[in-house]
Amino acid sequence: MDDIDIIIKSIEGALEKLAAGGMTPPFVFVAASRHGDLFAVRCRQGEDGRLSYEPLAVRSETPGSCLPVTCMVIDRAGRAARLVIRAGGAGEATFH
């Protein structure tokens, strides 16, 4: 599994956990790596309950691995959560 697959899988799982924990869509999700890579999306919830993703910004500074990445998720009410995605694919969510 390459980095982008790990990131996508971790994002999907984290957003589901955050929604189940009380955060409300739409979400703005921003991920940044220590190398300057940046990925930002807006996540909206459809009538079927599934999240759809709208890319806002993508910037890749370095070829190859961009992990680990530090992420921030902001919900409709302005609540924020921090998420770190590591090379093993384990995202750990910390609320602030």
C-alpha positions in Angstrom: 0.0 0.0 0.0 1.5 3.4 -1.0 1.3 6.6 1.1 -1.8 8.0 -0.7 -3.7 4.8 -0.1 -2.7 4.9 3.6 -3.8 8.5 3.9 -7.2 8.0 2.2 -8.0 4.9 4.3 -6.9 6.7 7.5 -9.0 9.9 6.6 -12.1 7.8 5.9 -11.8 5.9 9.1 -11.0 9.0 11.2 -13.9 11.1 9.8 -16.3 8.3 10.5 -15.1 8.1 14.1 -15.2 11.9 14.5 -18.8 12.0 13.2 -19.8 9.2 15.5 -18.2 11.2 18.4 -20.3 14.2 17.8 -18.5 16.3 15.2 -20.9 17.5 12.4 -20.2 17.7 8.7 -19.3 19.5 6.6 -15.7 19.0 7.6 -12.6 20.8 6.3 -9.6 18.4 6.4 -6.0 19.6 6.0 -3.0 17.4 6.0 0.6 18.7 6.0 3.9 16.7 6.0 7.2 17.7 7.4 8.5 18.1 3.9 5.9 20.8 3.0 3.4 18.5 1.2 -0.2 19.8 1.6 -3.6 18.2 1.0 -6.9 19.9 1.8 -10.5 18.7 1.1 -14.0 19.7 2.1 -16.2 16.7 3.2 -19.9 16.9 2.9 -22.5 14.4 4.0 -25.0 13.3 1.3 -28.6 12.3 1.9 -27.5 8.7 1.9 -25.2 9.5 4.9 -22.0 9.0 2.9 -19.3 11.6 2.8 -18.2 13.2 -0.5 -14.9 14.9 -1.0 -14.2 18.2 -2.8 -10.4 18.9 -3.3 -9.4 22.4 -2.1 -5.6 22.2 -2.4 -2.8 19.8 -3.2 0.9 20.6 -3.2 3.6 18.0 -3.3 7.1 19.2 -2.6 9.0 15.9 -2.6 8.8 12.6 -4.5 8.4 9.4 -2.5 7.1 9.0 1.0 5.3 11.9 2.7 4.5 10.1 5.9 4.0 11.0 8.7 1.5 13.7 8.1 -0.2 15.9 10.7 -3.9 16.7 10.0 -6.5 19.0 11.3 -10.3 18.5 10.9 -12.7 21.3 11.6 -16.5 20.7 11.7 -19.6 22.9 11.1 -19.5 24.2 14.7 -15.8 25.1 14.6 -14.7 22.2 16.7 -11.3 20.8 15.8 -9.5 17.5 16.0 -5.8 16.7 15.3 -4.9 13.4 13.6 -1.4 12.0 12.9 -1.1 9.4 10.1 2.1 7.3 10.4 3.7 4.9 7.8 2.1 1.9 9.5 -1.3 3.3 8.5 -2.4 3.9 12.1 -4.1 7.2 12.5 -4.5 8.4 16.0 -7.1 11.1 16.7 -6.6 13.7 19.4 -9.3 16.3 20.1 -8.4 19.9 20.9 
